[in-house]
């Protein structure tokens, strides 16, 4: 598809007041078809919705799941663009709620080297959920009643 044949409305992605557009020169260089452009817009919109879900939760398990879904959209974008599927080119530390060091990971981009904080709710360790007995013990500890 030639850049001069591309209509701005066909390459614009808008979601909740955020607006961005696909790069028309890249579309031409990568020889992306009209159907491919539509697919790219759909995948970008899906990614924005996933990021919105991430903004609206503090559940580390759900954040991990959403990060994996987002990563899947990155692979799909690479495929439609005609690039090799390679996670080295994913800007994974730029997702909502991520506490991993932005500058260090930006400096390492695009490599396999990643710096992940253990306490990152998105990429760090998922805290184990407490069973009901542990919750009862914690409750009694809070109200200072001895259960022994």
Protein Blocks (a to p, Z undefined) as FASTA:
>chain_A
ZZklpcfklmccceehiacdddfklmmmnopafklmmmmmmmmmmmmmmmmmmmmpcbfk
lmmmmmmmmmmmmmmmmmmnopacdfklpcfklpghiabdfklmmmmpccfbdcddfklm
klmccdddddfklmmmmmmmmnopafZZ
